[in-house]
Amino acid sequence: MKKITNKVKAWIKGDESNGRIKWSLYGRVWREVGRAYWKWLLAGVVFTVLAAGAEAYTITLVQQVVDRAFIEKSINAVYWLGIQVVLAFGAKGVFTYAKALIMSKGGLVASAVLQNRIYKHMTHMNLARFYKDGMGKNLNYFSIQSAAVLNLVTSTVIKIVQNVSTLLMTLGLMFYYAHQMCFVLMFLVPAIIIPMVAIMRRRRKLARLSFGIANNVTQQLNQTLQGIKTIQAFAAEEREEKNFARVLNSSMVNAYKNTQANALRSPLMEFMISIGLCIAMIMGGHFIASGAITTGDFTAFLLALTAAYKPAKSITGTGDTLQHGLLAAETLFEFLDSKPDITDAPDARELNAKTMSVGFHDVSFAYNPNEPVLKNINLNVPAGKVCALVGPSGGGKTTMFNLLERFYDPQLGKITINNTDIKKYTLKSLRQNIAEVSQSVFLFKGTIEDNIKYGRPNATREEVIAAAQAANAHDFIMEFPKGYETNVGEAGGLLSGGQKQRVAIARAILKNAPILLLDEATSALDTQSEKLIQAALNDLMQGRTTFVIAHRLSTILDADIICVIKNGEIVEMGTDAELCALGGEYKKLRDIQFKSDIKVKKDKE
């Protein structure tokens, strides 16, 4: 008995190979998730107990039918008992139906509260954390983990109440009608508990593995969906199919092991119940013959014994559900407890100025330790001036944009706007004052108008059209049957690259921010469209502090400041004329590019 007790304690504590489930998590789940659900849950519990009581009452009716109708031959009793049977089952049906509706409504409320919280946390999460976890893991927070946690305060609680109340009532009836037989059958309890504990512990270990495997499957699937064009362009379908099959096989193996463990539970319990029935029938015959119990008592005892099987079996599975839910809660709360590194300072104030100067002061930054991307960057751009960033790819130009928008903070140095560290401004106001157009344009699912208005949701249709005209986008938009109401598809997939870029430029024009970031903003346009857009951008840049990343040097010849960035350092700085006179890196890049352009022009002629 002591060994049995120790096994049960070990299961309750959740002890297993270097890990322990913290059952205090359930209290936190209730406080943070179940609080919005408790009224519905209470009502569900009441109806669940009533349904269990109605089911138990039918067993007492059977006992009366056997003794009063079959033994005493009372026809009037048969009529009345038959009516009670109908009423009992009808009441059970009503209670069960009410419970289902109440639990569904409450579950939807709790689900909305939790998933809204996860979504809010995701939108404020640092880019570094987002890229580290990957799309699949973040999607699993929203789906798999949240569903398992919600299950703890919805169906799991009701199942426990239903099974425990049913089991207690049936055991009470068994003891009431034939307590002598109950004492004899007590020996079956340890024979059932010991193997059940072993099975639960095995499934708990598999549950830990399932979360990681589910993340891998989701990540692989998401990567395929996002990169389907690249996969097909490289004829890599078979390679990706093999990669997915490998990940899916791990999931299948784990699921099969879980099935193996779970499949033992039902036959084992059924075998033990069959032994109990065998013993009960033998003992029942002796007790009826001796007059210790009536035939009706024996019949009710057998019905209660068989009725106890279902809740007892379900309770053994509830332990797995609880463990799975607590593991999910542990993972989910770890995510929700994570604090963004990029946050507002306690004394942060609103950034509100019509013109803005930008400065980089001894800025150094690395995405990974000991792998610097920017080294001692010093740059001052007066308000309303244009600064072009040129140089080889991978030099750190886009990283400077990321730092200015505070997607990351530099490890050394500081960035200022109007001579004030940008950390002194609120994130929201900082980003509201910056408009960016990059070469990798992202459009949201919705209409063209929705995407242009993304930076200014309250803009009028006239303002949207004006921005589109300035971006040379109005004409192609009006060629669509629905015009500005045209749906752009997933990530703008129903538009061409040039069309998406012009919509993004219109979006930046409409935002009308004092600081403008252009990262190869005309890279997806043909020569004719590029000239039109460049003219629109030149108008847009007037009076704005503008940073331009450009590989086509012809587009930035008139820039007030040109910075040549190489290996994370500013190696040259000045105007086009000054840098040409210097005869350094910029002059080499300029000569190579313009000679290439002249050659292309001659070839066309």
PyMOL commands that set and color helices and strands:
alter all, ss='L'
color gray80, all
select helices_A, chain A and resi 2-13+24-32+34-36+38-71+75-123+127-153+155-185+188-226+228-233+237-263+265-290+295-337+397-404+422-424+427-432+448-455+461-470+474-479+483-485+490-492+497-511+527-541+553-555+576-582+585-604
alter helices_A, ss='H'
color red, helices_A
select strands_A, chain A and resi 358-368+371-381+386-390+412-417+420-421+434-438+515-519+545-549+561-566+569-574
alter strands_A, ss='S'
color yellow, strands_A
deselect
rebuild
show_as cartoon
